[in-house]
Amino acid sequence: MDQEHPSRIPHLLYANEQGEICDLPELTMAGRSGREFVAPKLESLIPLPEGSELFVLDDRFPVGIDPTCGEFVHLEQDPSRTGRPVRAVAAFMAPAHTAIHLAAFEKKIAQAPPLPLFAYAAVGWLEDRFWVCGFRSDADRRQEPGRFSSSRISKATNRRLKEFPENRLIQHLGKCSLTYGCPAAVNYFMDSWEAPLPTSPVCNAACIGCISLQPSGCCPATQDRIKFIPSPEEIAGLAIPHLERVEHGVVSFGQGCEGEPLLQSETIERAIRLIRSRTNRGTINLNSNSSLPREVARLAEAGLDSLRVSLNSAQSEYHRRYYRPKGFDLNSVKESIRTMKGFARFVSLNYFILPGFTDDPGEFAALRKLLAKTGPDFIQLRNLNLDPDWYLDEIGFSASGPPMGIAAWLGTLKGEFPSLRFGYFNPPLR
């Protein structure tokens, strides 16, 4: 975390009635750890990364700190226009960055609708720039903003769509690239880094934070789920050229625009065998809830190189309440990890980071036990893209003690598991 820090704690940010973002020098910014407000430390603050976004949070008051006494202050009215409402402001950090503190806000009413499916980091203003509570967790630049111009992306995407009009998977990813600006889809069309291989229109879980399928009346999904199962030939037709063209290339089943890929293990097995019959280059990865150990074994035997295990919690009850699984539990997930490691293959945990929950002492103890018993190779420090209040309510979270702090949590893990690696993206293995 050897990055530039501010000279003092930045000012509180708020949004006025017109949605304009303002700073209030009389109050310093606060953060949140779980449900508790906290005072950020200078070493936890970095300049807002390029490509990040600022969000105005409807129905939420901003919370700052009175520097004269250190007390937390709820800002309920615009200081420059008495009686006019204000809203809290949060940062959605660019990929490869992990939050240390959540944005400090309080709901105006208990039944305020859930926030959209993004992560909400604490952000402030000082010295003509925004500062955010977080750190860069991966040096990989595969989703760096500005790496390709929009005109180049559009030209490359449309050219390939015309070249492969019959490949439904490529056509699907064309929408992901041109409509959603999906970084993974963009990387495929630009022949760079990691290419997505969405395969499954169905799932065996009903996650609270699913980004491709949400019940009517809830917060909207951020993208459409794939509606067909591509053939092994369609998958290989995308994957083989990518792995052959891209140095240290990765192709990944299990994307945000699909359900659970293990439910299509027969198709994926045939696709992997077809890919490996043509090229030994690159890494074939599977992002998964890891619910079906037998199917993991089947794919490992076919040539799957790495498995990324989606995990919100190392505690069974919190895992169940988040995933709302159909026919599996956390023990199934642990068995999938052990199965993959039994084939001497690479395993990552896509471990969702939520300050105040992730670094809760009880959660940390459970994670240590899981790591010791299953032996994964890597932890991806991904921010949980979910309204923190909604999440904590839905899983029925009860703190087991004061949180460790994300920096201390990470440092302790590195000390206790020296061979364990940390990052943000699926690492290339070849």
C-alpha positions as CSV (number, residue, x, y, z in Angstrom):
1,M,0.0,0.0,0.0
2,D,2.9,2.4,-0.8
3,Q,0.8,4.9,-2.6
4,E,0.3,8.7,-2.3
5,H,-1.7,9.8,0.7
6,P,-3.2,13.2,1.6
7,S,-1.6,15.6,4.0
8,R,-4.7,15.5,6.3
9,I,-8.1,13.9,6.3
10,P,-10.2,15.1,3.4
11,H,-13.5,17.1,3.6
12,L,-16.9,15.5,3.7
13,L,-18.7,15.3,0.4
14,Y,-22.5,15.6,-0.2
15,A,-24.8,16.1,-3.1
16,N,-27.2,19.0,-3.1
17,E,-30.8,19.1,-4.3
18,Q,-29.7,19.5,-7.9
19,G,-27.3,16.5,-7.7
20,E,-24.2,18.6,-7.7
21,I,-21.4,17.2,-5.5
22,C,-20.1,19.6,-2.9
23,D,-17.5,19.5,-0.2
24,L,-18.0,20.8,3.4
25,P,-14.6,21.9,4.9
26,E,-16.2,22.2,8.3
27,L,-16.5,18.4,8.5
28,T,-14.0,15.7,7.6
29,M,-15.0,12.5,5.8
30,A,-16.0,9.4,7.7
31,G,-16.1,5.8,6.7
32,R,-18.1,2.8,7.6
33,S,-17.1,-0.7,8.8
34,G,-20.1,-2.9,8.7
35,R,-22.8,-0.8,10.5
36,E,-20.3,1.3,12.5
37,F,-18.9,4.7,11.5
38,V,-15.1,5.0,11.7
39,A,-12.5,7.8,11.3
40,P,-10.2,7.0,8.3
41,K,-6.5,6.9,8.8
42,L,-4.2,8.8,6.3
43,E,-2.6,5.6,5.2
44,S,-6.0,4.2,4.1
45,L,-6.5,7.1,1.6
46,I,-5.4,7.1,-2.0
47,P,-6.3,9.4,-4.9
48,L,-9.5,8.3,-6.6
49,P,-8.3,5.8,-9.3
50,E,-8.8,6.8,-12.9
51,G,-11.9,5.1,-14.3
52,S,-13.8,5.2,-10.9
53,E,-17.2,6.7,-10.6
54,L,-19.0,8.8,-8.0
55,F,-22.5,7.9,-7.0
56,V,-25.2,10.0,-5.4
57,L,-27.1,7.8,-2.9
58,D,-30.8,8.4,-2.9
59,D,-32.6,8.4,0.5
60,R,-29.3,8.4,2.4
61,F,-27.8,11.2,4.6
62,P,-24.0,11.7,4.5
63,V,-22.1,11.3,7.8
64,G,-19.0,13.2,8.6
65,I,-16.8,14.0,11.5
66,D,-16.5,17.3,13.5
67,P,-12.7,17.7,13.7
68,T,-13.0,19.9,16.8
69,C,-14.4,17.1,19.0
70,G,-14.2,13.9,16.9
71,E,-17.9,13.3,16.9
72,F,-19.8,11.9,14.0
73,V,-22.3,14.3,12.4
74,H,-25.3,13.4,10.3
75,L,-25.8,16.1,7.6
76,E,-29.5,16.4,6.9
77,Q,-29.7,19.8,5.3
78,D,-27.7,21.7,2.7
79,P,-25.3,24.1,4.6
80,S,-25.5,26.6,1.8
81,R,-29.3,26.5,1.4
82,T,-31.0,26.0,4.8
83,G,-33.9,23.5,4.7
84,R,-32.9,22.0,1.3
85,P,-32.2,18.2,1.3
86,V,-28.8,16.5,0.8
87,R,-27.7,13.1,-0.2
88,A,-24.6,11.0,0.5
89,V,-21.9,10.4,-2.0
90,A,-19.8,7.2,-2.6
91,A,-17.1,6.0,-4.9
92,F,-17.2,2.9,-7.1
93,M,-13.5,2.2,-7.5
94,A,-12.0,1.1,-10.8
95,P,-11.1,-2.6,-11.2
96,A,-7.9,-3.8,-9.4
97,H,-8.8,-1.7,-6.3
98,T,-10.2,-2.9,-3.0
99,A,-12.1,-0.9,-0.4
100,I,-10.9,-0.3,3.2
101,H,-14.0,1.6,4.3
102,L,-17.5,1.8,3.1
103,A,-19.1,5.2,2.4
104,A,-20.5,6.7,5.6
105,F,-24.3,7.2,5.2
106,E,-27.5,6.7,7.1
107,K,-30.8,5.8,5.5
108,K,-33.4,8.5,5.8
109,I,-36.2,5.9,6.2
110,A,-35.8,2.3,7.4
111,Q,-37.5,1.0,4.3
112,A,-35.5,2.9,1.7
113,P,-35.1,0.9,-1.5
114,P,-31.8,-1.0,-1.9
115,L,-29.0,0.7,-3.7
116,P,-28.1,-0.5,-7.2
117,L,-25.6,-3.4,-7.5
118,F,-22.3,-1.6,-7.0
119,A,-19.7,-1.3,-4.3
120,Y,-19.8,1.9,-2.2
121,A,-16.4,3.1,-0.9
122,A,-15.8,6.2,1.3
123,V,-14.7,9.2,-0.6
124,G,-13.7,12.8,0.3
125,W,-12.2,16.0,-1.2
126,L,-8.9,17.8,-0.5
127,E,-6.2,19.7,-2.4
128,D,-8.2,19.8,-5.6
129,R,-8.8,16.0,-5.9
130,F,-11.0,13.2,-4.6
131,W,-9.6,10.7,-2.1
132,V,-10.9,7.2,-1.5
133,C,-10.5,4.6,1.3
134,G,-8.9,1.7,-0.5
135,F,-5.7,0.3,-2.1
136,R,-4.6,-1.1,-5.4
137,S,-4.8,-4.9,-5.0
138,D,-3.5,-6.0,-8.4
139,A,-0.9,-4.5,-10.7
140,D,-2.4,-6.2,-13.8
141,R,-3.7,-3.5,-16.2
142,R,-6.2,-5.7,-18.1
143,Q,-9.2,-3.6,-17.3
144,E,-7.4,-0.2,-17.1
145,P,-9.6,2.6,-18.3
146,G,-8.5,4.2,-21.5
147,R,-6.5,1.2,-22.7
148,F,-8.6,1.3,-25.9
149,S,-10.5,4.2,-27.5
150,S,-14.2,3.8,-28.0
151,S,-13.8,4.1,-31.8
152,R,-11.2,1.3,-31.8
153,I,-13.5,-1.0,-29.7
154,S,-16.5,-0.3,-31.9
155,K,-14.5,-0.9,-35.1
156,A,-12.9,-4.2,-33.8
157,T,-16.2,-5.5,-32.4
158,N,-18.2,-4.8,-35.5
159,R,-15.5,-6.3,-37.7
160,R,-15.6,-9.6,-35.8
161,L,-19.3,-9.7,-35.6
162,K,-19.4,-9.5,-39.4
163,E,-16.7,-12.1,-39.7
164,F,-18.6,-14.7,-37.5
165,P,-22.3,-14.1,-38.1
166,E,-23.2,-17.7,-37.3
167,N,-21.4,-17.9,-33.9
168,R,-24.0,-17.0,-31.4
169,L,-21.5,-16.7,-28.6
170,I,-19.5,-14.0,-30.4
171,Q,-22.7,-12.2,-31.3
172,H,-23.8,-12.3,-27.7
173,L,-20.5,-10.8,-26.6
174,G,-20.9,-8.1,-29.2
175,K,-23.8,-6.7,-27.3
176,C,-21.7,-7.0,-24.0
177,S,-19.0,-4.9,-25.7
178,L,-21.0,-2.3,-27.5
179,T,-24.0,-1.9,-25.1
180,Y,-22.5,-2.6,-21.6
181,G,-18.9,-1.8,-22.2
182,C,-18.0,-5.1,-20.5
183,P,-14.2,-5.0,-20.0
184,A,-14.0,-8.8,-20.5
185,A,-15.9,-8.6,-23.8
186,V,-13.9,-5.7,-24.9
187,N,-10.7,-7.6,-24.2
188,Y,-11.9,-10.4,-26.4
189,F,-12.6,-8.2,-29.4
190,M,-9.3,-6.4,-28.8
191,D,-7.3,-9.6,-28.6
192,S,-6.1,-8.9,-25.1
193,W,-5.8,-10.6,-21.7
194,E,-8.9,-12.6,-20.6
195,A,-11.8,-13.5,-22.9
196,P,-15.2,-14.5,-21.5
197,L,-17.0,-17.7,-22.4
198,P,-20.6,-17.4,-21.0
199,T,-22.3,-20.7,-21.3
200,S,-25.2,-21.2,-18.9
201,P,-28.6,-19.5,-18.9
202,V,-29.6,-21.3,-15.7
203,C,-28.4,-21.3,-12.1
204,N,-28.7,-23.5,-9.0
205,A,-28.5,-20.5,-6.6
206,A,-30.6,-17.3,-6.2
207,C,-27.9,-14.9,-4.9
208,I,-28.9,-11.7,-3.2
209,G,-26.5,-9.8,-5.4
210,C,-26.9,-11.6,-8.7
211,I,-26.0,-9.1,-11.5
212,S,-27.8,-10.9,-14.3
213,L,-31.2,-11.9,-12.7
214,Q,-33.1,-10.1,-10.0
215,P,-36.8,-10.5,-9.0
216,S,-39.3,-7.9,-10.3
217,G,-39.5,-4.9,-8.0
218,C,-35.9,-5.3,-6.6
219,C,-32.8,-3.4,-7.7
220,P,-32.4,-4.0,-11.4
221,A,-29.8,-6.4,-12.8
222,T,-26.9,-4.7,-14.4
223,Q,-26.9,-6.8,-17.6
224,D,-29.0,-9.4,-19.5
225,R,-28.3,-13.1,-18.9
226,I,-27.4,-15.3,-21.9
227,K,-30.5,-17.0,-23.2
228,F,-28.9,-20.0,-25.0
229,I,-26.3,-22.7,-24.5
230,P,-23.5,-22.2,-27.0
231,S,-22.2,-25.4,-28.7
232,P,-18.7,-26.7,-28.0
233,E,-17.8,-25.6,-31.5
234,E,-19.0,-22.0,-30.9
235,I,-17.0,-21.9,-27.7
236,A,-13.9,-23.3,-29.3
237,G,-14.3,-21.0,-32.2
238,L,-13.9,-18.1,-29.9
239,A,-11.4,-19.5,-27.4
240,I,-8.8,-21.1,-29.7
241,P,-7.9,-18.0,-31.7
242,H,-7.8,-15.9,-28.5
243,L,-5.4,-18.3,-26.8
244,E,-3.2,-18.5,-30.0
245,R,-3.1,-14.8,-30.5
246,V,-2.7,-13.5,-27.0
247,E,0.5,-14.0,-25.0
248,H,-0.4,-15.4,-21.6
249,G,-4.0,-15.4,-22.6
250,V,-6.9,-16.6,-20.4
251,V,-10.4,-17.7,-21.4
252,S,-13.0,-18.0,-18.7
253,F,-16.3,-19.8,-18.3
254,G,-18.6,-18.3,-15.7
255,Q,-19.4,-14.6,-16.4
256,G,-21.7,-12.0,-15.0
257,C,-24.1,-12.5,-17.9
258,E,-24.8,-16.1,-17.1
259,G,-25.9,-18.5,-14.4
260,E,-23.8,-21.4,-13.1
261,P,-21.5,-22.9,-15.7
262,L,-21.2,-26.3,-13.9
263,L,-24.8,-27.0,-14.9
264,Q,-23.4,-27.1,-18.5
265,S,-20.5,-29.4,-17.7
266,E,-21.1,-31.8,-20.6
267,T,-20.9,-28.9,-23.1
268,I,-17.9,-27.3,-21.3
269,E,-16.0,-30.7,-21.2
270,R,-16.4,-31.1,-24.9
271,A,-15.4,-27.5,-25.5
272,I,-12.2,-27.9,-23.4
273,R,-11.2,-31.1,-25.1
274,L,-11.8,-29.4,-28.5
275,I,-9.7,-26.4,-27.5
276,R,-6.9,-28.5,-26.2
277,S,-6.9,-30.7,-29.3
278,R,-5.9,-27.6,-31.2
279,T,-3.7,-25.6,-28.8
280,N,-1.8,-25.9,-25.5
281,R,-1.4,-22.2,-25.1
282,G,-2.9,-20.1,-22.4
283,T,-5.2,-20.8,-19.4
284,I,-8.7,-22.2,-19.4
285,N,-10.4,-21.0,-16.3
286,L,-13.9,-21.6,-14.7
287,N,-15.6,-19.0,-12.5
288,S,-18.1,-20.9,-10.4
289,N,-20.1,-21.2,-7.2
290,S,-18.3,-24.6,-7.1
291,S,-21.4,-26.4,-6.1
292,L,-20.8,-29.7,-7.9
293,P,-17.6,-31.5,-7.0
294,R,-18.1,-34.3,-9.5
295,E,-18.5,-31.9,-12.4
296,V,-15.3,-30.1,-11.2
297,A,-13.5,-33.4,-11.4
298,R,-14.9,-34.1,-14.9
299,L,-13.7,-30.7,-16.2
300,A,-10.3,-31.0,-14.5
301,E,-9.8,-34.4,-16.2
302,A,-10.7,-32.8,-19.5
303,G,-8.0,-30.1,-19.1
304,L,-9.4,-27.2,-17.0
305,D,-6.4,-25.3,-15.7
306,S,-7.9,-23.1,-12.9
307,L,-11.1,-22.8,-10.8
308,R,-12.2,-19.5,-9.3
309,V,-14.5,-20.1,-6.4
310,S,-17.2,-17.5,-5.6
311,L,-17.4,-17.0,-1.9
312,N,-19.1,-14.4,0.3
313,S,-18.3,-16.1,3.6
314,A,-16.4,-19.0,5.1
315,Q,-19.3,-19.6,7.5
316,S,-22.0,-22.0,6.4
317,E,-25.0,-19.9,7.6
318,Y,-23.9,-16.7,6.0
319,H,-23.0,-18.6,2.8
320,R,-26.5,-20.2,2.7
321,R,-28.3,-16.9,3.3
322,Y,-26.4,-15.1,0.5
323,Y,-26.4,-17.8,-2.2
324,R,-29.8,-19.3,-1.4
325,P,-28.5,-22.5,-2.9
326,K,-30.5,-25.3,-4.5
327,G,-29.0,-28.7,-3.7
328,F,-25.6,-27.7,-2.3
329,D,-24.0,-26.0,0.6
330,L,-20.6,-24.7,1.8
331,N,-19.3,-28.3,2.3
332,S,-19.9,-28.9,-1.4
333,V,-17.8,-25.9,-2.2
334,K,-15.0,-27.1,0.0
335,E,-15.1,-30.5,-1.6
336,S,-14.8,-28.8,-5.1
337,I,-11.7,-27.0,-3.9
338,R,-10.1,-30.2,-2.6
339,T,-11.1,-32.0,-5.8
340,M,-9.4,-29.4,-8.1
341,K,-6.3,-29.4,-5.9
342,G,-6.3,-33.3,-6.1
343,F,-5.7,-32.8,-9.8
344,A,-2.8,-30.4,-8.9
345,R,-4.7,-27.5,-10.5
346,F,-4.9,-23.9,-9.6
347,V,-7.7,-22.6,-7.3
348,S,-8.6,-19.0,-6.5
349,L,-11.2,-17.7,-4.0
350,N,-13.2,-14.9,-5.4
351,Y,-13.7,-13.7,-1.8
352,F,-16.1,-10.7,-1.7
353,I,-14.7,-7.9,0.5
354,L,-17.1,-5.9,2.7
355,P,-15.3,-4.0,5.5
356,G,-16.8,-4.8,8.8
357,F,-17.9,-8.3,7.7
358,T,-14.9,-9.8,5.9
359,D,-12.6,-8.7,8.8
360,D,-15.0,-9.7,11.6
361,P,-13.1,-12.0,14.0
362,G,-15.6,-14.8,13.5
363,E,-15.4,-14.6,9.8
364,F,-11.6,-14.4,9.8
365,A,-11.4,-17.5,12.0
366,A,-13.7,-19.5,9.6
367,L,-11.6,-18.4,6.6
368,R,-8.3,-19.4,8.3
369,K,-9.8,-22.9,8.9
370,L,-11.1,-23.2,5.3
371,L,-7.7,-22.1,3.9
372,A,-5.8,-24.6,6.1
373,K,-8.1,-27.5,5.2
374,T,-8.5,-26.9,1.4
375,G,-5.3,-25.2,0.3
376,P,-6.3,-22.7,-2.4
377,D,-3.5,-20.8,-4.2
378,F,-4.9,-17.3,-4.5
379,I,-7.4,-14.9,-3.1
380,Q,-9.1,-12.3,-5.4
381,L,-9.9,-9.2,-3.3
382,R,-13.1,-8.3,-5.0
383,N,-15.4,-5.7,-3.5
384,L,-19.0,-6.9,-2.8
385,N,-21.2,-5.1,-5.2
386,L,-24.3,-4.7,-3.0
387,D,-26.0,-2.3,-0.7
388,P,-24.2,-3.0,2.6
389,D,-27.3,-2.5,4.7
390,W,-29.4,-4.8,2.6
391,Y,-26.6,-7.5,2.6
392,L,-26.1,-7.4,6.4
393,D,-29.9,-7.5,7.0
394,E,-30.4,-10.4,4.5
395,I,-27.7,-12.6,6.0
396,G,-28.6,-11.7,9.5
397,F,-25.1,-10.6,10.4
398,S,-24.2,-10.3,14.0
399,A,-20.6,-9.0,14.8
400,S,-18.5,-11.4,16.9
401,G,-16.3,-8.6,18.0
402,P,-14.6,-5.4,16.8
403,P,-13.4,-5.7,13.2
404,M,-9.7,-6.2,12.5
405,G,-9.6,-3.6,9.8
406,I,-9.0,-4.7,6.2
407,A,-5.3,-3.8,6.2
408,A,-4.7,-5.8,9.4
409,W,-6.8,-8.6,8.0
410,L,-4.7,-8.8,4.8
411,G,-1.4,-8.5,6.7
412,T,-2.3,-11.3,9.1
413,L,-3.3,-13.6,6.2
414,K,-0.1,-13.0,4.4
415,G,1.9,-13.8,7.6
416,E,0.0,-17.0,8.4
417,F,-0.2,-18.3,4.8
418,P,3.1,-17.2,3.1
419,S,2.5,-19.2,0.0
420,L,-1.0,-17.8,-0.6
421,R,-1.1,-15.1,-3.3
422,F,-3.4,-12.1,-3.5
423,G,-4.7,-10.0,-6.4
424,Y,-7.9,-9.1,-8.2
425,F,-8.0,-10.9,-11.6
426,N,-7.6,-14.5,-12.7
427,P,-3.9,-14.9,-13.1
428,P,-2.5,-16.4,-16.3
429,L,-0.8,-19.8,-15.7
430,R,1.0,-20.3,-19.0
